[in-house]
Structures are given as C-alpha cells and as structure tokens.
Amino acid sequence: MPLILIIFLVACNDDDLSIFSGNVTEITSANNNFKWVYVEQENEGNEDENTIIFSVPPEMHEEIEVGDDITVYYDEFVGRNDSLPPQQFGVERIEFTGN
C-alpha cells in the first residue's frame, strides 16, 4: 500500500502540470455533469489564441462564475482538442486569483 501512495503522490506533483491563468468568460454544459469553462488571458492578439476551454469536473466548477480570475492546473497530455479555441481535458486543480 505505501508504494501505491508514493506513486500517486508523485503523479500529482504540480511541477508536472501546465498552468493557465485568466478570466472566465463563459461557462456551458458538457457531458457527465462536466462544464466547459472558457478562460481568456489578457494578452493582445487573436481572442481564440488567448483562450482555452477547459473540461471541468463537477466537484471543481460549482463555485466558478463568469468574471472570476482563476488559475487552472492541468495535465496537457491527458487530452486536447486543437480547435480554436482549444478544448483541454485533464484539469487537476483550480485556484481563484481574484476578481
């Protein structure tokens, strides 16, 4: 059992996760009670290039509202639909960074 716990802790290390911070611009329904959360960074340029649509599980999206500033920690290797804007799966954690 300790070996399994060690492997789990190593797999969840934040150093292995990608980070994307920005403002929530839209929230829509997805499959299995997940939500699509649109997060846009405040960079100049094409809006689609500054936005990622995250597939967020129910236990993480209940407090998120349009207008929130958040940081999303995700495993970029879990899955990504490279449409514009891209749809990203593998969300591990969300932090509120202010409003």
Sequence and secondary structure as in RCSB ss.txt:
>XXXX:A:sequence
MPLILIIFLVACNDDDLSIFSGNVTEITSANNNFKWVYVEQENEGNEDENTIIFSVPPEMHEEIEVGDDITVYYD
EFVGRNDSLPPQQFGVERIEFTGN
>XXXX:A:secstr
 HHHHHHHHHHT GGGSEEEEEEEEEEEE GGG EEEEEE   SS GGGGEEEEEE HHHHTT  TT EEEEEE 
TTT EE SSS EE  EEEEEEEE 
